[in-house]
Amino acid sequence: MSKSEKKWRRFYMMMHIFIYGIYVPYNLFMWLGGNEEFPFAMLGIALGLPIMKKNHINSIREKEQNV
């Protein structure tokens, strides 16, 4: 694993902690409390983050193999 891949994996780990540990629970709490409508943006972010991570890490690996 290269330095670049390690750096991005660390970044995505922090993003996962923030999104799934703070952002999603807060938005669900606010929605269940009746203060907001259903948070569709939260749903898109929560479902899209793992896909984005997988695609980005794979593209980093491909670039390193070609160099």
C-alpha positions as CSV (number, residue, x, y, z in Angstrom):
1,M,0.0,0.0,0.0
2,S,1.5,3.3,-1.0
3,K,1.6,6.5,1.0
4,S,-1.1,8.1,-1.2
5,E,-3.4,5.2,-0.6
6,K,-2.7,5.2,3.2
7,K,-3.4,9.0,3.3
8,W,-6.8,8.6,1.5
9,R,-7.8,5.6,3.6
10,R,-7.2,7.7,6.7
11,F,-9.2,10.5,5.2
12,Y,-12.1,8.1,4.4
13,M,-12.0,6.6,7.9
14,M,-12.4,10.1,9.4
15,M,-15.3,10.8,7.0
16,H,-17.0,7.5,8.0
17,I,-16.7,8.4,11.7
18,F,-18.1,11.9,11.1
19,I,-20.9,10.9,8.7
20,Y,-22.1,7.7,10.5
21,G,-21.2,8.8,14.0
22,I,-22.4,12.4,14.1
23,Y,-24.2,13.5,10.9
24,V,-26.6,10.6,10.4
25,P,-27.7,10.3,14.0
26,Y,-28.2,14.0,14.3
27,N,-30.4,14.2,11.2
28,L,-32.4,11.2,12.2
29,F,-32.9,12.6,15.7
30,M,-34.1,15.9,14.2
31,W,-36.4,14.1,11.8
32,L,-37.9,11.9,14.5
33,G,-38.3,14.9,16.7
34,G,-40.5,16.5,14.0
35,N,-38.3,19.5,13.4
36,E,-37.4,18.7,9.8
37,E,-38.7,16.8,6.8
38,F,-37.0,13.5,5.9
39,P,-33.3,14.2,5.3
40,F,-32.9,12.9,1.7
41,A,-29.4,14.5,1.5
42,M,-28.3,12.5,4.5
43,L,-29.5,9.3,2.8
44,G,-27.6,10.1,-0.4
45,I,-24.4,10.8,1.5
46,A,-24.7,7.8,3.7
47,L,-25.2,5.4,0.8
48,G,-22.8,7.1,-1.6
49,L,-19.7,7.4,0.7
50,P,-18.7,3.7,0.6
51,I,-19.2,3.6,-3.2
52,M,-17.1,6.7,-3.6
53,K,-14.3,5.3,-1.4
54,K,-14.2,2.0,-3.3
55,N,-14.0,3.7,-6.7
56,H,-11.4,6.3,-5.6
57,I,-9.1,3.7,-3.9
58,N,-9.3,1.5,-7.0
59,S,-8.4,4.4,-9.3
60,I,-5.4,5.1,-7.0
61,R,-4.2,1.5,-7.3
62,E,-4.6,1.5,-11.1
63,K,-2.6,4.7,-11.4
64,E,0.2,3.2,-9.2
65,Q,0.3,0.0,-11.2
66,N,0.6,1.9,-14.5
67,V,3.5,4.2,-13.3
